[in-house]
């Protein structure tokens, strides 16, 4: 049985293909269109999935959309009724998406896939069922509790329940407009970042601040109960009225207007980020305790956009509420396509779910397109780009290790592209974690993004405890843990306060806080990727060669893209990003390109200016 899952029309649209309980392919539409967080119906991702599986649309048993548009319509209409005469802005903002697209999603899919025959091949699931299914079915657990948090599905914003065998069941939910995801997005917006794409920035900014607003947030904005349930005070929010997250009351509460995007970040924003992070952690921990008591399960799985908050995930892991934890690497809406496909497969096939204990079904999340050496060389040769092809993997790994040791910044475009927001070694930019300048160089000259944003370490799985205070594997870069205390160097944030109480960010970034400074955040934390030899032997080989050369089994890993652009997909995407930035080296499998050997690159537009920071 073959099932195609689709997520679209919110953000991060994607397609996933499941066959007989196995994932054949999955990809986000943004990687093909080059539109970050592309929400359109994923024509290109669908075509990729069919090509990867070597099938046609006629071979598909079911096509399932990850959301129920009729339930969303119910919320839309009741939102209008609640607003009454004030509903104009909401209707103007939302009506086209609702009536032109979401209600007609199956007609759009028919256009893409051709005549599908019987209408019963076209199905829908509910949004949080899709999230829960994406977390449970690919997990390594025979049974598990689940928690899903996001902005909003049809009505639900938070759910708890369980998965057992073929069944996924929601037991409790919190409904719109009360949403921990929308609360976090409100702070993202107010601090001058983009909703959905800027939440990572808020999380990265939090350690620079102090959680001085926690009591204010809990008193005025959100009422949190002991079981983790909560209600928002809508007095301070406008997301249910229009496309603006907060209002004047919110601004008065925090002493001034919203920060203008690209303007200086002040201590207020740092403290707001720190405070809302603590609130999210409190809600997650209380919800987890309640889920354990309610379900009686020993294991927990997470999905929904809030499950990408790796700091909160790390706190949850440390509390040992559950015996083990697994998080869907594409936890946001993209992963909903996978959950919809899995849920439909197990509902319709009647087949028994089997688990390979200790192993998930995500294949390291390497589920996207890949390109052969022949295809890469044809692209390079056709354009006159210069490269060296090495004869074996060992020679390539040793060459890359030596370049890393020389503090070169290297782009990797190798194997199948990752599914989800994290680059995990196949579409990554890597560097020497021991370098004191690597974080600022990568941020300002490669990624063209804010200097305060931290980078993640990739560490050999068996060496993780040598560097980080964490015994759990973190293959998908979804857990944060401290750098081992003996590796930490003295550092005090208050030493960088100015006379007016503000903080100078750039000197902090360049301060050496451990013997792996490029991946050590200001609170000594790191967002860890543990690399397994079986899951990704090539990436493992690079890090192992670097360890043998330098004695250090950790490198910097950030996604192969620049600010405002999706992660690269094709050799063309990779080469253009390589030439647009101050990256030093580009690697395709055993093919290595050096920047100084390339033909002169002529910019066709104001690319650098577009993504440079003010």
N, C-alpha and C positions, 0 to 999 in steps of 0.2 A: 504494500500500500504506500502510495506517494502522496504527501500533503505539502502544499505550498502555503506558507504563512505570510501575511502582508501587514505591515504597519505603515500608516501614512496619515497626512492631513492634520497633524499636530506639530511635531518636530521630529527630526532624526528618522525619517521613513526608511524602511528596510524590507528585504525579502529573505525568507529562510526556507530551505527545502529539507523535509524529513522523510526518510524512506525506511520502512520496517523498524522504526524506533531509533534509527541512526541519523545523525546530521550529515547531509551531503555537502551543503553549501549555505552560506549566509553572508550578506553584505549590506551596507548602508548606501542609499542612493547618492549621498553627498560625495562619495569617493569617485563617482563616475561623472556627475554634473559639475563638480568643483564648487558647489554652492554649500557653504557650511550650514549644517543642521537642516538640509533640504527637507521640506515637508511634503513635496509633491508625490503623487502616486509613483512607486519606484519601478518605472519601466526598465531602466538599465540594470537594476539589481535583479529583477525577475529574469531578464534575458541571460544574465550571468549565471544564475542558479540553474536554469535549463541547460545551458551550455556545459557547465561543470559536471552535471549529472548525465549528459549526453542523452537528453530526452526532449520531447516536444510537449506542447500544451495538452495534446490528446492523451498523453501518458499519465497525467495528473488525476488522482482520484478525487481530491477535494482542494478547493482554494478557500482559505479562511482569513477574514479580516479580524484584527485583534481587538475590536471595539464594537459596541452595539449602537449604531446611529439612532435608533428609535428611543433608546434610553437617554442618549445625549440630547435628543430633541425635547424630551420631557423636561430635562434640567433647563434647557434653553428657554422653553415657554414659561416655566415656573419662575425663572430668574426675571423674566420680563414682567410677569404679574406682580412679583414682589416689589419691583422698582416703580411700577405704575407710570405716572407721567414723566418720571426721570429715566425712562428706559431708552431714550433716543440714541445716546452714545453707545450703549451696549448693543443695540440692534445694528447700528452702523458698523460697529467693529466685528460682529460675529455672524450676521445673517448670511453673507455670501458663502462663508466656509460651510455653514450648516446646510443651506438649501441648494447651493450649486454643486457641492462636492460630497459631503459626508453621507447624505441621504442617498446618493447615487453611486456609491463606491462600487457596487457590483456591476453597474453599467460600464464604468471606467475599466474595470478588470476584464469585462467581456471584449472591450475594444482592443485591449492589449493582447489577450490570450486567444482571440478569435472565438468562434462558436464553440461554447463549452458543452453544448448538448443540454442535458437535464439541469434544471435550476437547482436541484439538490446537491450539485457539486459546489455551489457557492454558499458559504456559511459565514456566520459571525460568532465571536465569543465575546465575553465581557472583558473590559480593560484589565481589571485586577485579577481575574482568572488567568488572563494571558501572562501577567507579571508573575503570579504565583506558580504557574506551570513552567515558566522559563527558569524559575529557581529550583523547583522540585525535580522535574523529570530528568534533566541532565545531571543532577547531583549524584554523589556517590553513596547516598543513603537510601535504605529500603523504606524508611518512613521518617518524616521530619515535620516539625512545626514550621510555618512560614510567617513572615511579616512582610508586607508591601507598603511602602510609603511613596507617594509622588505628589504632583500638583493636584491633578484631578483626572479621573477616568470619565465614566458617564456621570455617576454620582459619587462613588467611593473615592476617598483620598488616602485612607489607611485601612488595611485589613490584617486580621490574623486568622489562621486556620491550620490545616494539616494536609500533608500528602501521605498516602499509604497505598502501596501497590499501584493500581491504575487510577486511583481516585485523588482528586484535589478538591478540597471543600473549604469554603470560607465560613468561619464561625461568627466573627464579629467584624463590624466595619464602622468607620467614621465617614460621614458624607460631607460634600461641599455645602456651604462655603468654608467649612472648618478644615484646614489643611496645613500640616507642618511643612509640606513642600512649598506651598504658597507663602507661608511665613518667611521661610528662608529666602525665597525669591524676592520678597518685598525688601529685605535687607540688602540683597544683591543689587536691586534696582536703586535703592536710596543711596547706597555707597558708590554709585556711578558706574556700575558694570551692567552688562546685558543679561537679562533673564534667560535662563537655560544654558547659555554659553559662559556666563561670568561667575557661576556658582563656585567653580574651582578656584577662582581668584579670591573670593571671599574666604574660602577655607584656608588658602595659603596665607592670607593676610592676618588671620585670627591670632597666630602666635606672637605677632608684634604688639598686640594690644592687651588690655586688662579687662576682665569680665565685669566691669563696673555697672553695667546696665541690666544684669540678670534679674535683679529684684524688680526693676522698673518694667521689664518685659513681662514678667510673670504677674505683676500686679495690674498692668494696663492692657497688654496685648493678648495674652493667652492664659487660660485657666487650666492647669494641668492636674489631673487626678492621680491617685496612687496607682491605679491600674494602667496608667499611660494614656488614657483617653483625655481629650482636651477640647476646648472651644475657643475660637478667636473672638475678639471684640471688634466687630466690623466698623466701629466708629472711626478706626484709624486706617482703613484700607479702602481702595477703590477698584480692586481687580474684578469685583462682581458688577461694577458699573461701566467700565470701559477697559482700555488697554494700558492704563496707568496703575501701578501696583499700590502706591501710597497716596495719602492726601495731606492737606494742610495740618490736620490734627496730628498726624504722624510727625511732620516736620517740627511742629511746636514741641512735641514730646522730647525730641532729640536736639533741640536748641538751634535750629536753623534749617535752611533749604537743603534739598538733595545735592550731593556733590556732583558737579558737572563732569561728564566723562572726559578723561585725559588731563584733568586739572590735578594739582598736587593732592596727594592723599594725606589727610591729617590724622592726628591721634584719635579724633572722634570716630572716624571710619574704622580704625584699627580696634578700638574698644567695642564698637558695635559688632564687628565681625567676631571678636572673641566672645562676646556675650551671647549672641544668637547661636554660636556653635555649642556653648555649654547647655543652652536650652534644648537644642536638638538631641544632644547626648542624653540629657535627662529623660526626654520622651522615649527615646529608643530603649534605654535601659529598663525603664518602668514597663514598657510594652513587652519587652523580652521576658521579664519576670512573670508577667501576667500570662503570656503565651505558654511558658513552661508549665505553670500551674493548670491552665485551662486544658491544654492538649496532653500533658503527661509525656511529651516526646523528649528524647535525649539530645536530638540534633535539631539545628535551626538552619533554614535557608532564607536568603533575603533577595528582594528585587524591587524595582521601582527606582526612580531617579535619586531619591534620598539615600538609597543603598550604595551610591557611588561616593558617599561621604566617608572616605577611608579613615579619617580621624575618629569619627564616631564608631566605625566598625572595629578599630583597634581597641577602643575603650570597652566595647561589648565583649570582645574576645578575652580581654584581661580579667573581666568580672567572673568568668567561668560559670555563667548562668546555665549554659548548655555544655554538653560534653564536646561537641564539635560544631563548626560553623562553615557554611559554604555560601558564597555570594555569586550570583550570575554576573559574569564579566561584562555583558551588554545589558546592564541592569535597567537602563532607561527604556524609552519607547522603541528603540531599535530591537531590543531583545524581546519585546512583545510579539514580534512576528514569529519568533522561534517558539515562544510559549503557546501561541495560538495553534501552530502546526502540531506541537506535541500533544496538546489537550485534545485536539480533533482526532489525531491518530489513535490515542488510547480510548477515546469514547467510541469511535467508529470501528476499530479493528477487533476489539475484544481480546486482543492478545495480552499476555501477561508481561508486565514490566520486569526485567531482570537487571540486577546491579552487579557490576564488577567492583567489589568492595575496595574502597580507597582510590578508585579511579572515576573521574567524571566523564561525561560524554562530549566535552567541548573541544577535544583535540588541541588543547592549549589556546583555544579561540582562534586558531589559524584556519579560517574557513572561507577566506576570500580568494580573489584571483592570484595566479602566479604566472611567471613568464620564464620560458626556457632560455638557456644560454644562447641558443641559435636566434631566438627572437630579440634578445638584448643586443647581440652583436650586429644584427641587421639594422636595428635602429641607430646604433652608434656609428656603424660604417656608412650608412646612407647620409648621415649628417656630418661626417668628417671629424667626429669626436675621438680623441686619443685615449687609449687604454692599454693596460697590460693584463693578459690572461695567464693565471698561474695554473700549473699542471695538476696540483692536488690540493685537497682541503688543508692539510697541515701547513703547507707553504703559505697559503692565504692567511690562515689564522696567525702565524708567526709574523707575517708582514703587517697585519692590522695591529697586533699587539705592540710592535715596535713603533708604529705611527701614533698609537695612543700614548705610549710612554713619552713621546716627543711633544705631547700636548696638542696633537692635531684633533680637529673636530671632524667626525666621520659620519656620513650618511649610509645606512644599510637599507637596501631594497632587495630582499632575499626571501624566496619561498612564498607561501600563501599569506595574503594580507590579513591582518587581525580584524575580528568582528568585535565591535564595541569601541569606546572612546580611548582606550589605552593602547599605545604601541608597545609591543612585547618582544622586540628584537628583530622583527621582519620588516617593519617600516619605521625604523628608529634612527635617531641621531645619538651617537655615543661619544663619550669623552673620558678622560682620566679623573676618577673620583678624588685623587689625592691633590689635584690642582687647586690652588687658592683662587685662581682667576676664572676657572671654568664656568661657574654659575653666572657671573656677570657677563662674560664673553658670549655664552650661549644665549642669554636673555636679550642682550642689546644688539649683538651683531649677527646672530643666526635666527633667533625666533622673533626678533623685533617686538618684544613684549616687556611688561613691567619688570624692573630689576628685582623686586622683592620675591618673585615667584620661585619656589623651590623646584629642584629636580629630583627625580627618583633614582635610587640605586638598583642595578641588577646585580645579584649576588648568586654564586653557585649554591644550590640548595643545601648541600652538605656543609657549607661554610657559613651559613646565615648566622648561627649563634656566636660565631667568632667576632661578628661585627655589630649585631643588633640583639636587643633584649626581647627575643621572640623565638619560640620553639615551633610555632605553627607555620606550615608552608603558605606562601602568598604568591602563587603563580600568576595572578591577574592584577597585581599592583593595587589591591583593594584593602590593604591593612597597613596601618601606621604603627610603628614601634620606636622606642628610643635607641639611639646609638649606645653601644655598651659603655658603661660608665668609665672604664679604664681608658677608653679612646677619646673621651671628651676633654676639652681644654677650657680653662676658666673664661667665662664670658658673662657680662652683665648688661642687660638691655638699657638700664637707666644711665649707663655711661654715655649713651648716644643721644640723650635728651638735650634739646636746645634750651636756652634760657626761658623761652615761652612755653616750655612743656611739650613741644613737638619732638618728633624723632627723625633723625637723618637716616634714610633707608639704605642708600648706596654704601656708606662705610660699614654698616652692619652686614650687608651681603658679602663684602670682601673680607670680613673678619674670619680668621681661622678658628673654628669651634671644635674641631676634632681632627684626627689624622686622615679622615675622608671628608674634607670640608665642602666639596662640591655637592654632596648629597645630604649634608647635615643642616637641618632647618634651625631657626633661631632658638627653638625650645629643645634642641638636640634630637628632634624626631626625624624620621625618614619614612617615605611611602615606598614600601619594599616590593620588589619583584624577585622571587626565588626562581632560579632557572634549573630545570631538570634535563638531564642528559638525554633521556628517552623522548621527551616531549619536543625539544628543539635542539638537536645535536649540533647544529652549526653555530647557533648563538652560544651554546655551552662551550663549544670549541674555542671561540674567540676569547671568552672570559678566562677559560682555563689556560690558554696560551699567555694571556696577560698576567695571570697569577704566577705562572712559571718564570716569566721574565722579570717581574717586579716584586713578587711576594704578596701582592694585593689581589684578592679575589672579588673585587667590587669595581664596577664601572658606572658612569652616568648614563642614564637612558631617558631620552625625551622623544616625543613623537616627531616623525619626519614631516614637518610642515612649518609654516610661519603663521604668525598671528593673523586671524581672519580667513585662513585657508584650511580646508580639510586635510587630513593625512594623505600623503601621496599614494597613488595606486599603481600607475604604470611607469615604465622606464622613462617616458617623456616627462611625466610629472616630477619624477625624482631628479632628472638631469636639470630641468629648469629651476627647481628649488635650490639645487646645488650651486648653480651659476648665479642665481639672484642674490644669494647670501654670501657670507664670508666663511662658509664651510670649506675645509681643506681637501677632503677625500670623499669619493663616492664608491660604494661597493655593490656590485651585482654578483652574487654567488662568488665565483673565483675570478671575477673581472674587477680590476681596481683602476679608478681614474684619479689623477692628481690635478688639482686646480691649476697649478702653474703650467701644465702641459696642454691645457685646452685652448682652442681657438678663441680669439677675442669675442667677447659676448656683448652684443648690442641690445640694449633694452628697447623694447617695442612700446613701452608705456612708462608711466611714473610709478612703477612697481615698488621701488624702495620707499618713495615718498608716501605711498598709499598705506604702508604698514609700519613706517617708522613712528616711534613715540615722540610726542611733543617734549 
